[in-house]
Amino acid sequence: MYTLLIVLILILFAMFLYEWSKNRRTSKEIKYIREWFTMAPCLKENRQILIPSENAEIKGLSVELNKLLDELYAQRVSYEHSRQAMMQVLTNISHDLRTPLTVLKGYSELLNREVSDMPVKEKITEMAIRIDSKANELVATINEYFTLSKITSGDMNMEPSMVNVTQICHEIILDYYDVLDERKYKVEIEISPLPEYAYADTPALNRILKNLIDNAIKHGNEGKYLAFRLKRISDKVMIEVEDHGKGIAEKEREHIFYRNYTTAHKNYGSGLGLTIAKNLALQMGADIQVDSEPGQKTVFTLILKS
């Protein structure tokens, strides 16, 4: 009887020691987790909680905490990228606005000095033309930033529907007839005589096509060639704009739709035309692709759903 009682006491004592040891270990693990989160360097170094615990609840807690940490680190990376992008945008805005403003300031000061000399009619006329040109450039730059801001913030109101793309293409290329004729461009137009319909927002489609043609004229001025094609392939309506300028190197093609990226001269344009075109296309369920052979040709293709 006494032997049985002693054995029972020993068993109970062993169980007590086991539970005490387990609770002590659990307390240490919880304390470790609490202290880990109070150590700022741990969060800055993208580290995770590693606890070789036998407690299922502690293991589960560690897994969930590590998931939250992964989200925190991802958001921090995203924030840093956004911050750097914003700094780059501010830098570009500063440059894009400062250049024409400096020119305007210079001509206005020169005009102020020359106005007292007679005769100065021709000089004043020339300077007035240049001031007007730079003022227009400044307004266009501000409008492009404003447009891109509306697109990226989701404030651009779009109402996509089935539209007559053939008619829109005819109207767009007609708007450029005088410019292309004045610059002595060779123009090739291939538009189906039958109306082609596609899913698009009319104002957005007009803006995209104008940006693509403006880009072709700006970068293809050396080749003096522009092709404008409208065709259907299966359930897609394709609009191609081709120029024979210097072309786009393969390493640059993935960047040309990025905000403020431009292969043109640093002082020529804001580099937002293709970015705006790409964003507008994506928002109405379309896409823009580019293919280029440097020194030969560059083709931008707008792909619309029909």
C-alpha positions in Angstrom: 0.0 0.0 0.0 2.8 2.4 1.0 4.7 1.4 -2.1 1.8 2.2 -4.4 1.3 5.6 -2.7 5.0 6.4 -3.1 4.9 5.5 -6.8 1.7 7.7 -7.3 3.4 10.6 -5.6 6.5 10.2 -7.7 4.4 10.1 -10.9 2.5 13.2 -9.8 5.8 14.9 -9.0 7.2 14.0 -12.4 4.1 15.3 -14.1 4.4 18.5 -12.0 8.1 18.9 -13.1 7.2 18.3 -16.7 4.4 20.8 -16.7 6.5 23.3 -14.8 9.3 22.9 -17.3 7.0 23.2 -20.3 5.3 26.3 -18.9 8.7 27.8 -18.1 9.9 27.1 -21.7 6.7 28.6 -23.1 7.2 31.7 -20.9 10.7 32.1 -22.3 9.5 31.7 -25.8 6.8 34.3 -25.3 9.3 36.6 -23.7 11.7 36.1 -26.6 8.9 37.1 -29.1 8.1 40.2 -27.0 11.7 41.2 -26.8 12.3 40.5 -30.4 9.7 43.1 -31.5 11.3 45.7 -29.2 14.6 45.3 -31.0 14.4 47.9 -33.9 17.4 46.4 -35.8 15.6 43.2 -36.3 12.7 44.9 -38.2 15.2 47.0 -40.2 17.1 43.9 -41.4 14.1 42.0 -42.7 14.7 39.2 -40.2 12.1 36.6 -39.2 11.3 35.0 -35.8 12.9 31.6 -35.5 11.6 29.6 -32.5 12.4 25.8 -32.3 9.4 25.3 -30.1 7.5 22.1 -29.4 4.3 24.0 -28.5 1.8 23.9 -31.4 0.3 27.2 -30.4 3.7 28.9 -30.3 4.6 27.4 -33.7 1.3 28.7 -35.1 1.9 32.1 -33.6 5.4 32.3 -35.1 4.1 31.4 -38.5 1.4 34.1 -38.4 3.8 36.7 -37.1 6.3 35.9 -39.9 3.5 36.3 -42.4 2.8 39.8 -41.0 6.5 40.6 -41.1 6.7 39.5 -44.7 3.8 41.9 -45.5 5.5 44.7 -43.5 8.8 44.2 -45.4 7.0 44.1 -48.7 5.1 47.3 -47.9 8.3 48.9 -46.8 10.0 48.1 -50.1 6.9 49.3 -52.0 6.9 52.6 -50.0 10.6 53.1 -50.7 10.1 52.5 -54.4 7.2 55.0 -54.4 9.3 57.5 -52.4 12.2 57.2 -54.9 9.8 57.4 -57.8 8.2 60.5 -56.3 11.6 62.1 -55.8 12.4 61.3 -59.4 9.2 62.8 -60.6 9.8 66.0 -58.5 13.3 66.2 -60.0 11.9 65.8 -63.5 9.2 68.3 -62.9 11.7 70.8 -61.5 13.9 70.3 -64.6 11.0 70.4 -67.1 9.5 73.6 -65.7 12.8 75.3 -64.9 14.2 75.1 -68.5 11.4 76.9 -70.3 11.0 79.3 -67.4 14.7 80.2 -67.6 14.3 80.8 -71.3 11.2 83.0 -70.8 13.0 84.9 -68.1 16.0 85.5 -70.3 14.0 86.7 -73.3 11.8 88.9 -71.1 14.9 90.6 -69.6 16.4 91.0 -73.1 13.2 92.4 -74.4 13.1 94.8 -71.5 16.6 96.1 -72.4 16.0 96.3 -76.2 12.6 98.0 -76.0 14.3 101.4 -75.5 16.3 101.1 -78.7 14.8 102.0 -82.0 14.2 100.4 -84.4 13.7 97.1 -82.7 10.6 95.8 -84.3 12.2 92.7 -85.8 14.1 91.8 -82.6 10.9 92.2 -80.5 8.9 90.1 -83.0 11.5 87.3 -82.9 11.8 87.3 -79.1 8.0 87.4 -78.7 7.7 84.3 -81.0 10.3 82.4 -78.9 8.6 83.5 -75.6 5.3 82.3 -77.0 6.9 79.0 -78.0 8.4 78.3 -74.6 5.2 79.4 -72.9 3.3 76.8 -75.0 5.9 74.2 -74.1 5.5 75.0 -70.4 1.7 74.7 -70.6 1.9 71.4 -72.5 4.3 70.0 -69.9 2.0 71.0 -67.0 -1.0 69.5 -68.8 0.8 66.2 -69.3 1.7 66.0 -65.7 -1.9 66.8 -64.8 -3.3 64.2 -67.2 -0.9 61.5 -65.9 -1.9 62.4 -62.3 -5.6 61.9 -63.1 -4.9 58.6 -64.8 -2.8 57.1 -62.0 -5.1 58.3 -59.3 -8.1 56.7 -61.1 -9.9 60.1 -61.6 -9.9 59.8 -65.4 -13.5 59.2 -66.4 -13.7 56.6 -69.1 -16.8 55.2 -70.8 -15.5 52.4 -73.2 -18.0 51.2 -75.8 -18.0 49.8 -79.4 -16.7 52.6 -81.5 -15.9 53.1 -85.2 -12.2 52.9 -85.2 -11.9 53.5 -88.9 -13.6 56.9 -88.7 -11.4 57.9 -85.7 -8.3 56.9 -87.6 -9.3 58.9 -90.7 -9.9 62.0 -88.5 -6.7 61.7 -86.6 -4.4 61.3 -89.6 -6.2 64.2 -91.4 -5.3 66.4 -88.4 -1.6 65.8 -89.2 -1.8 66.2 -92.9 -0.4 69.8 -92.9 2.4 69.1 -90.5 3.6 66.0 -92.4 3.3 67.8 -95.7 5.2 70.8 -94.4 8.0 68.6 -93.1 8.1 66.6 -96.4 7.3 63.3 -94.9 6.6 60.2 -97.0 3.3 59.0 -95.6 1.8 55.5 -96.1 -1.8 55.0 -94.9 -3.4 51.6 -94.9 -6.9 51.7 -93.5 -9.5 49.2 -94.4 -12.4 50.7 -96.5 -14.8 48.8 -94.3 -15.6 50.2 -90.9 -13.8 48.4 -88.1 -15.4 48.5 -84.6 -13.5 47.9 -81.3 -14.1 48.4 -77.6 -12.6 51.8 -76.6 -13.1 55.2 -75.0 -13.2 57.7 -77.8 -11.3 60.6 -76.1 -8.7 58.2 -74.7 -8.3 56.5 -78.1 -7.8 60.0 -79.7 -5.2 60.9 -77.1 -3.3 57.6 -77.5 -3.1 57.9 -81.3 -2.0 61.5 -81.2 0.7 60.6 -78.7 2.0 57.8 -80.8 2.0 59.9 -84.0 3.7 62.8 -82.1 6.3 60.4 -80.8 6.9 59.0 -84.4 7.3 62.5 -85.7 9.7 63.6 -82.9 11.9 60.5 -83.1 11.5 59.7 -86.8 12.3 63.1 -88.1 15.6 61.9 -89.7 13.8 59.2 -91.8 11.0 61.5 -92.9 8.6 58.6 -93.0 5.4 57.7 -91.2 3.1 54.8 -91.8 -0.4 54.5 -90.2 -2.1 51.2 -90.5 -5.4 49.8 -89.3 -6.1 46.1 -89.6 -8.0 43.3 -88.0 -6.5 40.0 -86.8 -9.0 37.6 -85.4 -10.9 39.3 -82.6 -8.4 42.1 -82.3 -8.2 45.5 -84.1 -4.6 46.6 -84.5 -3.4 50.2 -85.2 0.3 50.5 -86.2 2.3 53.7 -86.2 5.7 53.3 -87.9 8.7 55.6 -88.3 12.1 55.3 -89.8 14.1 57.2 -87.2 17.1 56.0 -85.2 15.1 53.2 -83.5 15.1 51.9 -80.0 17.8 49.7 -78.5 16.6 46.4 -77.1 17.7 47.3 -73.6 15.6 50.5 -73.8 12.3 49.0 -75.0 11.2 47.8 -71.5 11.7 51.3 -70.2 10.1 53.6 -72.8 6.7 53.4 -71.2 8.1 54.4 -67.8 7.3 57.8 -66.4 9.7 60.5 -67.6 11.8 58.1 -69.6 12.8 59.4 -73.0 15.3 58.6 -75.6 15.1 62.1 -77.0 17.3 65.1 -76.2 17.2 65.9 -72.5 15.6 69.3 -73.2 13.1 67.9 -75.7 9.7 67.1 -74.1 8.7 65.7 -70.7 8.9 62.0 -71.7 5.3 61.5 -70.6 3.6 60.9 -74.0 4.2 57.1 -74.2 3.5 56.7 -70.5 0.1 58.4 -70.8 -0.7 56.4 -74.0 0.2 53.1 -72.2 -1.8 53.9 -69.1 -4.9 55.0 -71.1 -4.7 51.8 -73.2 -4.5 49.5 -70.1 -7.4 51.3 -68.4 -9.7 50.6 -71.3 -8.6 47.0 -71.7 -6.2 47.5 -74.6 -2.4 47.4 -74.9 0.5 48.9 -76.7 3.5 47.0 -78.0 6.7 48.1 -79.6 9.0 46.5 -82.1 12.2 48.2 -83.4 15.2 47.7 -85.6 17.7 50.4 -84.7 18.6 52.5 -87.7 15.8 50.9 -89.7 12.3 51.3 -88.2 10.2 51.4 -85.1 6.6 50.2 -84.9 4.1 50.9 -82.1 1.0 48.8 -82.2 -2.2 49.6 -80.3 -4.2 46.4 -79.7 -7.9 46.8 -79.2 -10.5 44.2 -78.3 -13.5 43.9 -80.6 
